[in-house]
Amino acid sequence: MNKHFFAVILAGGKGERFWPLSTSRMPKQFLSLIGGKPLLAQAIDRLEGLIPASHIFVITNKDLVSMTRKSAPALPARNIIGEPFGRDTAAAIAAGAALVKHRDPDGVFCVLTADHIMGNIALFRRTLKACLTRARHEHVLITIGIKPRDPNTGYGYIEAEPGSRTVGGIRFCRARRFVEKPNLAKARKYFDSGNYHWNSGMFVWSVSTLERAFKKYRPVLWNLVQTLARSAGRAGFDRALRNGYKPLEKISIDFALMEKADNIVMARGEFRWDDVGSWTAIEDHIPRNAEGNVLVGSCESVHAHDNIVLSNDRLTALVGVHDLIVVQAMGVTLICPKDHAQEVKKLVEKLKASGRYTEVL
């Protein structure tokens, strides 16, 4: 393991798309739906042999620090940081950069997300190692683009320039542009072209390269890195974090930096990846029964097929229905067609507006 390699795992999810099982107090990174462990624990396990636990930082919500520590017992408690306010990924990454800089000004770190699912872990590790190695020696901002399996409208895309370079057996190419989640017609065009990859939200860079980019494109975040790096490990860190975050606007790293910088390189991710963005995603990870149903918990059915059912609390019975999502959790029942899975977030927003969301927390 290289002593200059670090990881920053973002774990501040709200749990809205996996409601009612996942809530703001129990976001999906703490669920063990797939893989037998909380998703956060799996994210840490994937770094074994590449980055030691002492070099892994988790940035989460201040209200989730205790639960995060329970889900990540291998990490030192000081490596788990609770944000005082939600300011999206740019601020969280700046905070992580400050922690790495405090530990090692020559550090190189990857930015990962706590609620992703991976397949072919050995290939993922080789890809990440190649990215860390290249970022150690070059002033480039590296993102990992996933080779698309279908014309998915749920992901942003990265357009890659022609040509590639191989480092450590992994292909890299220049990133031409980032595009937002497309409609189906555009997604099909992107998929057919072969030049577009899914934007995984995983990044790799050195502290110095990221600082240089922040200073040029987002000086307020450069200032935050400097302030927090000086305060890290001291009694006043929480106060500095709160004061530094309070005036920040809420902005993603894509808008703050990646759509502006001209030194972005994309590593081609050939491993299996899924950000598990809605209930339908679990179909790819849990075997179906003879009727095509994905079942977790207690369920009986007659003439029912191609449904997703999660019912740990009680028996759920289906008769003559198909293509439904049925979830029993936290004293709540969710029923919706599969093709409306993305609207669960809208339902949560409606519940919050009416004050009824707190009834199921």
C-alpha positions as CSV (number, residue, x, y, z in Angstrom):
1,M,0.0,0.0,0.0
2,N,1.3,3.4,-0.9
3,K,1.6,5.7,2.1
4,H,0.3,8.7,0.1
5,F,-3.0,7.1,-0.9
6,F,-6.2,8.1,0.9
7,A,-9.9,7.8,0.4
8,V,-12.8,10.1,1.2
9,I,-16.2,8.4,1.3
10,L,-19.3,10.6,1.0
11,A,-22.1,9.3,3.2
12,G,-24.6,12.0,3.6
13,G,-27.6,10.5,1.8
14,K,-31.2,11.4,2.7
15,G,-32.8,8.0,1.9
16,E,-35.7,9.4,-0.1
17,R,-35.8,7.0,-3.0
18,F,-35.8,3.8,-0.8
19,W,-38.5,5.1,1.4
20,P,-40.1,3.7,3.6
21,L,-37.3,1.3,4.5
22,S,-34.7,4.1,4.1
23,T,-35.4,7.5,5.8
24,S,-33.4,10.6,6.7
25,R,-32.5,8.9,10.0
26,M,-31.6,5.6,8.3
27,P,-30.4,6.4,4.8
28,K,-29.7,3.5,2.4
29,Q,-25.9,3.4,3.1
30,F,-26.9,1.7,6.4
31,L,-29.1,-0.9,4.8
32,S,-28.0,-4.5,4.2
33,L,-30.4,-5.2,1.4
34,I,-27.7,-6.4,-0.9
35,G,-24.4,-8.1,0.0
36,G,-25.2,-9.0,3.6
37,K,-23.6,-5.9,5.0
38,P,-24.5,-2.2,5.2
39,L,-23.5,-0.5,1.9
40,L,-21.1,1.8,3.8
41,A,-19.3,-1.2,5.2
42,Q,-19.0,-2.7,1.7
43,A,-17.6,0.5,0.4
44,I,-14.8,0.3,3.0
45,D,-14.2,-3.4,2.5
46,R,-13.6,-2.7,-1.2
47,L,-10.5,-0.7,-0.3
48,E,-8.8,-3.5,1.5
49,G,-5.2,-4.0,0.4
50,L,-5.1,-0.7,-1.3
51,I,-5.8,2.0,1.3
52,P,-5.5,1.3,5.1
53,A,-8.4,2.1,7.4
54,S,-6.4,4.9,9.0
55,H,-6.3,6.7,5.6
56,I,-10.1,6.4,5.0
57,F,-12.3,9.4,5.9
58,V,-16.1,9.4,5.9
59,I,-18.0,12.7,5.4
60,T,-21.5,12.4,6.7
61,N,-24.3,14.4,8.3
62,K,-23.7,15.5,11.9
63,D,-26.8,13.6,12.9
64,L,-25.5,10.4,11.4
65,V,-22.0,10.4,13.0
66,S,-22.9,7.9,15.7
67,M,-24.6,5.5,13.3
68,T,-21.7,5.8,10.8
69,R,-19.2,4.9,13.5
70,K,-21.3,1.8,14.3
71,S,-21.4,0.8,10.6
72,A,-17.7,1.4,10.2
73,P,-16.0,0.1,13.3
74,A,-12.7,-0.4,11.6
75,L,-12.2,3.3,11.1
76,P,-10.7,5.6,13.7
77,A,-13.5,7.7,15.2
78,R,-11.7,10.9,14.3
79,N,-11.9,9.9,10.6
80,I,-15.7,10.3,10.6
81,I,-16.7,13.9,10.1
82,G,-20.3,15.3,10.5
83,E,-21.2,18.2,8.3
84,P,-23.1,20.9,10.1
85,F,-25.1,21.8,7.1
86,G,-25.8,20.1,3.8
87,R,-23.9,21.9,1.1
88,D,-23.7,19.1,-1.6
89,T,-20.6,17.3,-2.8
90,A,-18.3,20.2,-3.6
91,A,-18.1,21.3,0.1
92,A,-17.9,17.7,1.3
93,I,-15.0,17.0,-1.0
94,A,-13.2,20.3,0.1
95,A,-13.6,19.1,3.7
96,G,-12.1,15.7,2.8
97,A,-9.3,17.4,1.0
98,A,-8.4,19.4,4.1
99,L,-8.3,16.3,6.2
100,V,-6.0,14.6,3.8
101,K,-3.8,17.7,3.5
102,H,-3.5,17.9,7.3
103,R,-2.3,14.3,7.3
104,D,-0.1,14.4,4.2
105,P,0.3,17.5,2.0
106,D,1.6,15.2,-0.8
107,G,-1.5,13.0,-0.4
108,V,-3.5,11.6,-3.3
109,F,-7.1,10.6,-2.6
110,C,-10.2,9.0,-4.3
111,V,-13.7,10.3,-3.7
112,L,-16.2,7.4,-3.4
113,T,-19.8,7.2,-2.4
114,A,-21.1,5.1,0.4
115,D,-24.2,3.7,-1.3
116,H,-22.9,2.2,-4.5
117,I,-22.9,-1.5,-5.5
118,M,-19.9,-3.0,-7.3
119,G,-19.1,-6.2,-9.1
120,N,-15.7,-7.6,-10.0
121,I,-14.0,-6.1,-7.0
122,A,-10.5,-7.1,-8.2
123,L,-11.0,-5.1,-11.4
124,F,-12.4,-2.1,-9.4
125,R,-9.3,-2.2,-7.2
126,R,-7.0,-2.3,-10.2
127,T,-8.8,0.6,-11.8
128,L,-8.6,2.7,-8.6
129,K,-4.9,1.9,-8.1
130,A,-4.2,3.0,-11.7
131,C,-6.1,6.2,-11.1
132,L,-4.3,6.9,-7.8
133,T,-0.9,6.1,-9.4
134,R,-1.5,8.5,-12.3
135,A,-2.9,11.3,-10.1
136,R,0.3,10.9,-7.9
137,H,2.5,11.8,-10.9
138,E,0.4,14.1,-13.0
139,H,-1.7,17.3,-12.5
140,V,-4.9,15.8,-13.7
141,L,-8.5,15.5,-12.3
142,I,-9.6,11.9,-12.8
143,T,-13.1,10.7,-13.0
144,I,-14.3,7.1,-13.5
145,G,-16.7,6.6,-16.3
146,I,-18.7,3.4,-16.4
147,K,-19.2,1.6,-19.7
148,P,-23.0,1.8,-20.1
149,R,-25.0,-1.4,-20.2
150,D,-28.1,0.2,-21.6
151,P,-29.5,3.7,-22.6
152,N,-30.2,4.6,-19.0
153,T,-31.9,8.0,-18.3
154,G,-31.1,7.9,-14.5
155,Y,-27.4,8.8,-14.9
156,G,-25.4,11.7,-16.1
157,Y,-23.0,11.0,-18.9
158,I,-19.4,11.8,-19.8
159,E,-18.4,12.3,-23.4
160,A,-14.9,10.9,-24.0
161,E,-12.5,12.2,-26.7
162,P,-11.2,9.6,-29.2
163,G,-8.0,7.8,-28.3
164,S,-6.8,6.4,-25.1
165,R,-3.7,5.7,-23.0
166,T,-3.2,2.6,-20.8
167,V,-1.8,2.8,-17.3
168,G,-1.6,-0.3,-15.1
169,G,-3.8,-2.1,-17.6
170,I,-6.6,0.5,-17.3
171,R,-7.5,2.7,-20.3
172,F,-7.7,6.5,-19.8
173,C,-8.9,9.2,-22.2
174,R,-9.6,12.9,-22.1
175,A,-13.1,13.9,-21.0
176,R,-14.7,16.2,-23.5
177,R,-17.8,17.2,-21.5
178,F,-20.2,16.2,-18.8
179,V,-23.9,16.1,-19.6
180,E,-26.9,15.9,-17.3
181,K,-29.4,13.1,-17.2
182,P,-30.8,12.8,-20.7
183,N,-34.2,11.9,-22.0
184,L,-34.6,8.5,-23.6
185,A,-33.9,9.6,-27.1
186,K,-30.6,11.2,-26.1
187,A,-29.7,8.3,-23.9
188,R,-30.1,6.0,-26.9
189,K,-27.9,8.3,-29.0
190,Y,-25.2,8.3,-26.3
191,F,-25.4,4.6,-25.9
192,D,-25.1,3.9,-29.6
193,S,-22.2,6.3,-30.2
194,G,-19.9,4.4,-27.9
195,N,-18.2,7.7,-26.8
196,Y,-20.3,8.2,-23.7
197,H,-19.9,6.7,-20.3
198,W,-22.1,6.9,-17.2
199,N,-20.9,9.5,-14.7
200,S,-20.2,7.4,-11.6
201,G,-19.4,10.3,-9.2
202,M,-16.1,8.7,-8.4
203,F,-13.0,11.0,-8.6
204,V,-9.2,10.8,-8.0
205,W,-6.7,13.6,-7.6
206,S,-3.8,14.8,-5.6
207,V,-4.4,17.4,-2.9
208,S,-2.3,19.9,-4.7
209,T,-4.1,19.5,-8.1
210,L,-7.5,19.8,-6.4
211,E,-6.3,22.9,-4.6
212,R,-5.1,24.5,-7.8
213,A,-8.4,23.8,-9.5
214,F,-10.4,25.2,-6.5
215,K,-8.3,28.3,-6.5
216,K,-8.9,28.9,-10.2
217,Y,-12.6,28.0,-10.4
218,R,-14.0,28.1,-6.9
219,P,-11.8,30.2,-4.6
220,V,-14.3,30.0,-1.7
221,L,-13.6,26.3,-1.5
222,W,-9.9,26.8,-1.8
223,N,-10.2,29.0,1.3
224,L,-12.2,26.3,3.1
225,V,-9.5,23.7,2.4
226,Q,-6.8,26.0,3.9
227,T,-8.8,26.9,7.0
228,L,-9.9,23.4,7.8
229,A,-6.4,21.9,7.1
230,R,-5.0,24.3,9.8
231,S,-7.8,23.4,12.2
232,A,-7.8,19.6,11.7
233,G,-7.0,17.5,14.7
234,R,-7.6,20.5,17.1
235,A,-10.3,21.4,19.5
236,G,-11.6,24.2,17.3
237,F,-12.2,22.0,14.2
238,D,-15.9,21.7,14.6
239,R,-16.3,25.4,15.0
240,A,-14.1,26.1,11.9
241,L,-16.2,23.6,10.0
242,R,-19.5,25.3,11.0
243,N,-18.2,28.8,10.3
244,G,-16.7,27.7,7.0
245,Y,-19.8,25.9,5.8
246,K,-22.4,28.4,6.8
247,P,-21.9,31.0,4.0
248,L,-21.4,28.3,1.3
249,E,-23.9,27.8,-1.5
250,K,-25.2,24.3,-2.2
251,I,-23.4,23.1,-5.3
252,S,-22.2,19.8,-6.6
253,I,-18.5,19.1,-7.6
254,D,-19.7,18.7,-11.2
255,F,-21.1,22.2,-11.4
256,A,-18.4,23.8,-9.2
257,L,-15.4,22.2,-11.0
258,M,-15.7,19.3,-13.4
259,E,-17.7,21.2,-16.0
260,K,-15.1,24.0,-16.0
261,A,-11.7,22.4,-15.7
262,D,-9.6,21.6,-18.8
263,N,-7.4,18.9,-17.3
264,I,-10.0,16.1,-16.7
265,V,-9.1,12.5,-17.6
266,M,-11.6,9.7,-17.5
267,A,-10.7,6.2,-16.5
268,R,-12.8,3.6,-18.3
269,G,-14.6,1.5,-15.6
270,E,-15.2,-2.0,-16.9
271,F,-16.4,-3.4,-13.6
272,R,-20.0,-3.8,-12.6
273,W,-21.4,-0.6,-11.0
274,D,-24.8,0.5,-9.8
275,D,-25.7,3.5,-7.7
276,V,-28.9,1.8,-6.5
277,G,-30.9,4.8,-7.3
278,S,-34.4,3.3,-6.8
279,W,-36.2,0.2,-5.8
280,T,-36.0,-1.3,-9.3
281,A,-32.2,-1.4,-9.0
282,I,-32.3,-4.4,-6.6
283,E,-33.6,-6.6,-9.5
284,D,-30.0,-6.7,-10.8
285,H,-28.7,-8.0,-7.5
286,I,-31.2,-10.4,-6.0
287,P,-32.3,-13.5,-7.9
288,R,-35.9,-13.8,-9.2
289,N,-38.1,-16.7,-8.4
290,A,-39.8,-18.8,-11.1
291,E,-42.5,-16.2,-11.5
292,G,-39.9,-13.4,-12.0
293,N,-40.6,-11.9,-8.5
294,V,-37.8,-10.5,-6.4
295,L,-38.7,-11.3,-2.8
296,V,-37.1,-10.1,0.4
297,G,-38.8,-11.3,3.6
298,S,-42.2,-13.0,3.9
299,C,-44.4,-13.2,0.8
300,E,-46.9,-15.5,-0.9
301,S,-48.4,-15.0,-4.3
302,V,-50.8,-16.5,-6.8
303,H,-50.7,-15.6,-10.5
304,A,-48.4,-12.7,-9.6
305,H,-45.2,-12.1,-11.6
306,D,-42.3,-9.7,-12.1
307,N,-42.9,-7.8,-8.8
308,I,-40.5,-6.5,-6.2
309,V,-41.6,-7.3,-2.6
310,L,-39.8,-6.4,0.6
311,S,-41.7,-7.4,3.7
312,N,-39.6,-8.1,6.8
313,D,-42.2,-7.1,9.4
314,R,-45.2,-9.2,8.2
315,L,-46.6,-11.5,5.5
316,T,-47.4,-9.8,2.2
317,A,-49.7,-11.6,-0.2
318,L,-50.1,-10.9,-3.9
319,V,-52.8,-12.1,-6.2
320,G,-53.0,-11.5,-10.0
321,V,-50.7,-8.5,-10.1
322,H,-47.5,-7.7,-11.9
323,D,-44.7,-5.1,-12.3
324,L,-45.4,-3.7,-8.8
325,I,-43.1,-2.5,-6.0
326,V,-44.5,-3.5,-2.6
327,V,-42.6,-2.5,0.5
328,Q,-43.7,-3.1,4.1
329,A,-41.4,-1.3,6.6
330,M,-41.6,1.1,9.6
331,G,-45.4,0.5,9.9
332,V,-45.9,1.8,6.3
333,T,-46.9,0.1,3.1
334,L,-45.6,1.4,-0.3
335,I,-47.3,0.2,-3.5
336,C,-46.3,1.6,-6.9
337,P,-45.7,0.4,-10.4
338,K,-42.1,-0.2,-11.3
339,D,-42.1,2.5,-14.0
340,H,-43.0,5.0,-11.3
341,A,-40.2,4.1,-9.0
342,Q,-38.4,7.5,-9.4
343,E,-41.6,9.2,-8.1
344,V,-41.1,7.8,-4.6
345,K,-38.9,10.9,-4.0
346,K,-41.8,13.1,-5.0
347,L,-44.0,11.2,-2.5
348,V,-41.5,11.8,0.2
349,E,-41.4,15.6,-0.6
350,K,-45.2,15.6,-0.4
351,L,-45.2,13.8,3.0
352,K,-42.6,16.3,4.3
353,A,-44.8,19.3,3.1
354,S,-47.8,17.8,4.9
355,G,-45.9,17.0,8.1
356,R,-46.6,13.3,7.8
357,Y,-43.1,12.2,7.0
358,T,-42.1,12.3,10.7
359,E,-44.9,9.7,11.4
360,V,-42.7,6.9,9.9
361,L,-39.2,7.9,11.1
